[in-house]
Amino acid sequence: MVRGLERVLGLYSHAQRSLREDLIEVYKILNGKDTVDKATFSKLSPTASTLRGHSMKLFLPRARLHVRK
């Protein structure tokens, strides 16, 4: 593709499109619009009930060893 043409046409890069698609899928799973079980997909944060604005914060466990990262 010609350099700079993406901006003129209003196109997004591949990384931006992939991120957008992933965020849309997470939204669908968390709101029950997809057939994936929420419990196997992720856990909600234990502090989700005390958050301002929303209660859908995801819990991401930290890796104990560098190998698991």
C-alpha distance (Angstrom), angle and dihedral (degrees) to the residues before:
residue distance angle dihedral
M1 . . .
V2 3.76 . .
R3 3.78 112.9 .
G4 3.79 112.5 -104.0
L5 3.80 93.3 14.7
E6 3.82 90.6 106.3
R7 3.79 90.9 65.7
V8 3.79 93.8 46.5
L9 3.81 92.0 50.6
G10 3.81 94.5 38.7
L11 3.81 94.6 -119.4
Y12 3.80 125.5 154.9
S13 3.79 127.8 -135.2
H14 3.78 121.3 -104.6
A15 3.81 91.6 -105.6
Q16 3.80 92.1 52.9
R17 3.81 92.1 48.1
S18 3.81 91.4 49.4
L19 3.80 92.0 49.7
R20 3.80 91.2 49.2
E21 3.81 92.0 50.1
D22 3.81 91.2 49.0
L23 3.80 92.0 50.4
I24 3.80 91.0 49.5
E25 3.82 90.5 51.9
V26 3.81 91.9 49.7
Y27 3.80 89.6 51.0
K28 3.81 91.3 50.7
I29 3.81 92.7 49.1
L30 3.80 95.4 46.8
N31 3.81 93.9 46.9
G32 3.81 95.7 46.5
K33 3.80 96.1 -111.9
D34 3.81 91.5 122.0
T35 3.81 129.6 56.3
V36 3.82 95.9 -120.3
D37 3.81 117.1 114.1
K38 3.81 109.5 -113.0
A39 3.80 92.8 -147.2
T40 3.80 93.7 59.8
F41 3.79 92.9 42.2
S42 3.81 100.2 53.1
K43 3.78 145.7 -38.7
L44 3.76 127.6 -111.3
S45 3.77 116.3 -119.0
P46 3.82 115.4 -95.8
T47 3.81 88.1 -130.3
A48 3.81 92.0 53.5
S49 3.79 92.9 106.4
T50 3.82 91.9 58.3
L51 3.80 96.7 49.2
R52 3.76 122.2 112.8
G53 3.77 114.2 -125.2
H54 3.80 104.1 9.9
S55 3.78 143.5 19.0
M56 3.81 98.7 -148.3
K57 3.80 100.8 91.2
L58 3.81 111.0 142.5
F59 3.78 123.6 -131.3
L60 3.80 113.9 -129.7
P61 3.81 112.9 -168.1
R62 3.77 114.4 -138.2
A63 3.78 119.9 -122.9
R64 3.77 113.3 -114.1
L65 3.78 95.0 -158.2
H66 3.79 128.2 41.8
V67 3.83 89.8 -125.8
R68 3.80 91.9 65.6
K69 3.81 94.0 54.0
